[in-house]
Amino acid sequence: DAGVIQSPRHEVTEMGQEVTLRCKPISGHDYLFWYRQTMMRGLELLIYFNNNVPIDDSGMPEDRFSAKMPNASFSTLKIQPSEPRDSAVYFCASSPRTASFYGYTFGSGTRLTVV
Amino acid sequence: AQKVTQAQTEISVVEKEDVTLDCVYETRDTTYYLFWYKQPPSGELVFLIRRNSFDEQNEISGRYSWNFQKSTSSFNFTITASQVVDSAVYFCALSEGDTDKLIFGTGTRLQVFP
């Protein structure tokens, strides 16, 4: 099993540009989560999906952020327009069936720097 | 509301010392799950253990052990005979039974010096 795959590993972009982060969950996992990690706020849940349907997006900071899961094997997190305060490490995680019971498997993260 | 507190921001020990990382949680649910994750300098989050609220048995895995006490709402993690490779940030996390969200504590940075 290849695990949760995120791309790119690093992204440097200029303020105002659109950024798209990608995630491929583990095959067969019904749940997909997007987290953001910063020094100030730690690990924050942004949004999660169950069977490709967004369940809770209350952690999405503002309208500049959007996430999609067009099929069971792919999800994107988009920031448009990006701002320097969006600089963080963004993690994707997936889990089978009842996520609480089985726990999460995290990807390696995407380190985003907005200059 | 659920909350996880890791009061120790950073701990430094010398190799072979034992070290305990504290975790205190808050929840109104009777069914919940507790987790520990390790984040080494390379940055990935590595799952260490999951415990459900109905199982208060302590667990040992090699040099790692976990002490779950519902009476004090604590789920502490002890590393015995620490090694330099244990240097990492350790996160405690909580998930309530009726939600699939995993809420993390702020983490404890452990530095093990040779």
Interface residues (C-beta under 8 A of the other chain):
Chain A: Y31 F33 G42 L43 L45 Y48 N50 I55 D56 V89 F91 A93 S95 T98 A99 S100 F101 Y102 G103 Y104 T105 F106 G107 S108 G109 R111
Chain B: Y32 Y33 F35 Y37 G43 E44 L45 F47 R50 N52 F91 S95 E96 G97 T99 D100 K101 L102 I103 F104 G105 T106 G107
